[in-house]
Amino acid sequence: MTVVDTQQTIQDALENQFGLADRVVDAQALANSVTRFRQQGIVLPTFAQLADPSTVDPALVGDADPQGPDARNLWRVHWYNDLAGRRVSVPEHVVLPPELTGVPNPIIVVFGDRFPMITAHKVLAAYSCLAPRVVTGQFDPTRHRAIWPSTGNYARGGVAISRIMGCRGVAILPAGMSQERFDWLDRWCANPKEDVIRTVGTESNVKEIYDACNELDKNPDNFIFNQFCEFANHLGHYEVTGRAFGHVFETVREQMKKSGRDLKLAAFTSATGSAGTIAAGDRLKHDYGTKIVSVEALECPTMLENGFGEHNIQGIGDKHIPLIHNVMNTDVVCAISDHATDELDVLFNTKAGREYLADKKGLSAQLIDALEHFGFSAICNTLAAIKTSKLLDLGPDDAVITVATDGGALYPSSRKTTIATRFNGEMTATDAAEVYGRHLGHITTEDMIDCTQRDRNRIFNLGYYTWVEQQGTPFELFEARRDLGFWRGLQRYVPLWDEMIRDFNARVAAG
């Protein structure tokens, strides 16, 4: 195959198999979408507007309930919200002090539970995938069902975005995920019996989700938005999340300058999951030279040691390497045990745990309150940030940034199980001290890889079995992903989509 033929194969696969179109693919589908959006009063934000909401007229949000199925909530699908849905000038975050982390450098955690409708940032991923398909005429809301395969929050985000964008969404997720996720889906789906598909297993049972998708895909009216291979998921986070996190870092940096310190952004830690959020690390590395730390569950150590298994860090570590993971840009791999995330969740959200943090560790009430907004993957990301700080021997002027993808409010049922099985029904003061000592007091650099080129190649190669052998990805496209130039080339789509969104909105308004 010639170089020209290879490039054409890659381009055809990107458009036809993975939806990266830079043109109108189906004019009639586009016209149907324009009519539907005009009837329902839907206006789409551009990616540039989501990256910098200060450019957006607040009247576009108006009095929309941030937790309701209102199309105006599309203008809240960004990092610049507070808990009440009001726009803020800087994404809300917390800087964790040495008294909690045990390392001298600041660890910045950005809150994802400020996003609308699902109190998790996966609505951004869902919008990033659906909006381009609408404005390019690939997805027809009058005909297609949007299928959202996930281990939890992405399925909820997809159902929410589908509903407020005038189409029908279907969630596919493992039956073993938290009850709170299913309770939310029951409220948001018009027909939960048909539109919530429960597959076998828990967090790491992704193959079973793919099998369900492949069966549904036989019906041409079903449109699969597989977050693990949706390059728009990567691009949305690169553009929107990456810029927002850079803004957070610059804000903290300016605050530190008042005391004569000048921070550098040393590392970004992110559990991989679908490998969407970690694309923000590509942006941060480009802008600041930041090292990218890919995090997974120790009970399912796929990157760490080609391993497998089940775990309870809901939202991460899925026993395979996502197609949209830019593996060759990874600097460090880190594994965290779900024993740590389960038990620290109890510490952060019970009376005995909070009293221990206040009385024995001297943490402020404000910081302790902030810990309520750390879901399982947020705790995982934070522990990885601490381990990274130790591995890289970071000093007081080396910042690490990470993300609380969702909050503790999504896990009461899981917390209840942990308390019953590990703490005899109630966490005591002694339990709190033991949990802190076990999971925060003695963090080591075990279960980490400071990646060499051979390590990156090994991890990259693991993806072959899922994507080429099982899912039919062209080998040429799979291999092209080794080259960082491939990922830089994808960035051309975002400004093109923004132009198409503006044209689409104009057609909707012209009716």
Secondary structure, DSSP 4 states (H G I P E B T S, - for coil): --HHHHHHHHHHHHHHTT---SS-S-HHHHHHHHHHHHHHT--PPPHHHHH-GGGS-GGGTTT--TTS--GGGGGG-SS-B-TTS-B-SS--EEEE-HHHHSSSS-EEEEE-TTSTTTSBTHHHHHHHHHHHHHHTTS--TTTPEEEEE-SSHHHHHHHHHHHHTTSEEEEEEETTS-HHHHHHHHHH-SSHHHHEEEESSSTT-HHHHHHHHHHHTTSTTEEE--TTT-HHHHHHIIIIIHHHHHHHHHHHHHHHHTTT---EEEEEEEE-TTSSTTHHHHHHHHHH-PEEEEEEETTS-HHHHS-------TTS--SS--TT--GGG--EEEEE-HHHHHHHHHHHTSHHHHHHHHHTT---HHHHHHGGG--HHHHHHHHHHHHHHHHTT--TTEEEEEEE-B-GGG-HHHHHHHHHHHSTTS--HHHHHHHHHHHTTT--S-SEEE--HHHHHHHHHHHHIIIIIIT---HHHHHHTTSHHHHHHHTTHHHHHHHHHHHHHHHHHH-
